[in-house]
Structure formats: C-alpha cells, structure tokens
Amino acid sequence: MWEESREEGSPLVRWSEFTDAFMDHVLPAKTKAAHAAEFESMKQGSMNVWEYHMEFACLSKYAIHMFSTMEARVRRFVQGLSPLVINEATTAAFNYDKNYGNMVAFAQATEDRKLKNRR
C-alpha cells in the first residue's frame, strides 16, 4: 500500500525511509512523544534492577536523542536507580569504564548483595 502511494518513477526507497514511514503509520507522533516523556521521568521505584533495565530498554527507543554516547546512556540509567544502589552505581560509572551491560550487571549485583545483607 505504501509503495503504491508513492509517485511513479520515484527513486528506490532506502530501508530507513520505509521504517520511518511504517513507524509513523503504526505509532503516531503523540504516542511516541508520550513514551519519550515517560522514559525521561522514569525511576526504578519498586521494580528490581532487572525489571527497571527491561523497562528502560523498551522506552529508551523513543528517546534515542538523549544518547549521543554510551556514557550518556549509562548516566541516564544510573540517575533512575533506587536509593539502595544509586551511590555505588554512580561511583562505578564515574570511576570505571562501564558500558551499559556492565552497569546493569553491577547494579543487579549490588542490589542482590544489599538485599541479602538486610535479610
């Protein structure tokens, strides 16, 4: 349908053009903006680190403009962590070369250790 709506003789379509058009059709701009706003204010809250990571990963695709570097992605992830792990995660993010996957694992291990010590 989309291809038929294009003018005859139009140049071949790049994949990125098609996916943009498809996403605009399937997911209206208002919905994308709402998801981006939800992501920007997202906090771990009562979720465990893994649940927070999964929600972060799902919503982050609506706010890719926020992640010019891996460091920016890690910083945003850490900002939303709960008080239980945020101090250690912030220190680790600033003092070590942590990528996003390593930071998720670090935060999970820290949360597990602290919860175990509380019991």
Secondary structure by P-SEA (a helix, b strand, c coil): ccccccccccccccaaaaaaaaaaaaccaaaaaaaaaaaaacccccccaaaaaaaaaaaccccccccccaaaaaaaaaaacccccaaaaaaaaacccccaaaaaaaaaaaaaaaaaaac
